[in-house]
Amino acid sequence: MTAPAPQSSRLDACISPTARDSLVPGSRDRLIAQESLRIRWHQLFDRIPRLAERLPDTTDLYEAFLDWAVAAGRRLDWRMHLHFLEFLDGRGIALRPQDHVELLAASAARWFASPEHRHRGLALTTGTTAPKVVVALKGRIPLERGRVKLAEVPGLDPAPGIRWSLSRSGDFAVLTWSPL
């Protein structure tokens, strides 16, 4: 019987393919890590089906993305799809404007469940999509359904990178953009 991996190694293996591969093949820890990675794969690709169809081998791309994200200290919370967009751009993978919109909408959908923001609205854009923005609005009361829409902001100039803006009330009369 093999000794279990230290706690930090087991946790790292749940988000890093490299850390998973360092675990003993066939061990309980490695199986748990593999299952955790499989679940996260679905969290990433199930929300972007059109882009996923066009990408090369999603497993290799996914594992490279996770290793990049861990090494770069990226948080894989509601911003996971934004970081995936950043990763794809950095690898020179050709993306169409609708791919950007699909990734922004996926991120906005994950934002609804984020416990760290009490804001009601989120707007997301990239240099490719501006002046169009993906807007997410949470319901006014708990359990009221949120909405994700594509909107156009007149006068919004394209700027490099990914930008986001939060609105406490859901009113986007004034947008204060932050880079990713």
C-alpha positions in Angstrom: 0.0 0.0 0.0 1.3 3.4 -0.9 1.4 6.3 1.5 -1.1 9.1 0.6 0.4 12.3 -0.9 0.7 15.3 1.3 -2.5 17.4 1.6 -1.2 20.3 -0.5 -0.1 17.9 -3.3 -3.5 16.3 -3.4 -5.2 19.7 -3.6 -2.9 20.9 -6.3 -3.5 17.8 -8.3 -7.2 18.7 -8.5 -6.4 21.8 -10.6 -3.1 20.9 -12.2 -2.5 18.1 -14.7 1.2 18.3 -13.9 0.5 17.8 -10.2 -2.0 15.0 -11.0 0.7 13.2 -13.0 3.1 13.3 -10.1 0.7 11.1 -8.0 1.0 7.4 -8.0 -0.8 5.9 -11.0 -4.0 4.0 -9.9 -3.9 5.6 -6.4 -7.1 6.9 -4.8 -5.6 10.4 -4.8 -4.8 10.3 -8.5 -8.3 9.0 -9.3 -9.9 11.8 -7.2 -7.6 14.4 -9.0 -8.5 13.0 -12.4 -12.2 13.2 -11.6 -11.8 16.8 -10.3 -10.1 17.8 -13.5 -12.8 16.1 -15.6 -15.5 18.1 -13.8 -13.6 21.3 -14.4 -13.3 20.4 -18.1 -17.1 20.3 -18.3 -17.3 23.6 -16.4 -15.2 25.1 -19.1 -16.3 23.5 -22.3 -20.0 22.8 -21.7 -20.7 26.5 -21.7 -18.9 27.1 -25.0 -20.0 24.4 -27.4 -19.5 26.2 -30.7 -16.0 27.2 -29.8 -15.2 23.8 -28.4 -16.2 22.2 -31.7 -13.7 24.3 -33.6 -10.8 23.9 -31.2 -8.1 21.3 -31.7 -7.8 18.5 -29.1 -9.6 20.0 -26.2 -8.0 17.7 -23.6 -4.4 18.8 -24.5 -5.5 22.5 -24.8 -7.4 22.2 -21.4 -4.4 20.7 -19.6 -2.0 23.4 -21.1 -4.5 26.1 -20.0 -4.7 24.8 -16.4 -0.9 24.5 -16.1 -0.7 28.1 -17.5 -3.4 29.4 -15.2 -1.8 27.8 -12.1 1.7 29.1 -13.0 0.3 32.6 -13.7 -1.8 32.7 -10.5 -5.1 33.1 -12.3 -8.2 32.5 -10.3 -10.5 29.9 -11.9 -13.7 31.3 -10.4 -16.3 33.2 -12.6 -13.3 34.6 -14.6 -12.2 31.1 -15.8 -13.6 31.7 -19.3 -12.0 35.2 -19.4 -8.7 33.6 -18.6 -9.2 30.9 -21.2 -9.8 33.7 -23.7 -6.6 35.3 -22.6 -4.8 32.0 -22.9 -6.1 31.3 -26.4 -5.1 34.8 -27.5 -1.6 34.3 -26.1 -1.2 31.0 -28.0 -2.2 32.7 -31.2 -5.3 30.6 -31.7 -7.6 32.4 -34.2 -10.8 33.5 -32.6 -13.8 35.0 -34.2 -15.9 37.8 -32.6 -18.6 35.3 -31.9 -16.0 33.2 -30.0 -15.3 36.2 -27.8 -19.0 36.7 -27.2 -19.5 33.0 -26.3 -16.6 33.1 -23.8 -17.8 36.4 -22.3 -21.4 35.1 -21.9 -20.0 31.9 -20.3 -18.1 34.0 -17.8 -21.2 36.1 -17.1 -23.3 33.0 -16.5 -20.7 31.8 -13.9 -20.7 35.2 -12.3 -24.3 34.8 -11.3 -23.3 32.1 -8.8 -20.3 34.1 -7.5 -20.7 34.7 -3.7 -18.0 37.4 -3.7 -20.1 40.1 -5.6 -23.2 41.7 -4.2 -23.5 43.8 -7.4 -26.5 43.4 -9.6 -24.8 43.9 -13.0 -21.7 42.9 -14.8 -20.6 44.2 -18.3 -17.8 42.5 -20.2 -16.0 43.4 -23.4 -12.8 42.9 -25.4 -11.0 44.8 -28.1 -12.6 42.5 -30.6 -16.2 42.9 -29.4 -16.3 46.7 -28.5 -18.6 48.6 -28.8 -20.6 45.5 -28.0 -20.7 44.3 -24.5 -22.1 41.2 -22.8 -24.3 42.3 -19.9 -25.4 40.1 -17.0 -28.1 41.2 -14.7 -29.0 39.4 -11.5 -32.6 39.3 -10.4 -33.8 41.9 -7.9 -34.9 39.3 -5.4 -33.4 35.9 -4.5 -34.3 33.2 -7.0 -35.4 35.7 -9.6 -33.8 34.6 -12.9 -30.8 36.5 -14.1 -30.3 37.5 -17.7 -27.3 37.7 -20.1 -27.6 39.9 -23.1 -25.4 41.3 -25.9 -25.7 45.1 -26.0 -24.1 48.0 -27.8 -22.5 50.9 -26.0 -22.3 53.9 -28.3 -18.8 55.5 -28.1 -17.1 52.5 -26.5 -13.8 52.4 -28.3 -12.0 49.1 -28.7 -9.1 48.7 -26.3 -6.7 45.8 -26.1 -7.4 43.0 -23.6 -10.5 42.0 -21.7 -12.4 44.6 -19.6 -15.2 44.3 -17.1 -17.4 46.7 -15.2 -19.6 46.1 -12.2 -22.9 47.9 -11.4 -24.3 47.8 -7.9 -27.8 48.6 -9.1 -27.7 47.0 -12.6 -27.9 50.5 -14.2 -25.1 50.8 -16.7 -25.5 54.6 -17.4 -21.9 55.0 -16.2 -19.3 52.2 -16.9 -16.0 52.1 -15.0 -13.9 49.6 -16.8 -11.3 47.5 -15.2 -8.8 45.3 -17.0 -8.8 41.6 -16.4 
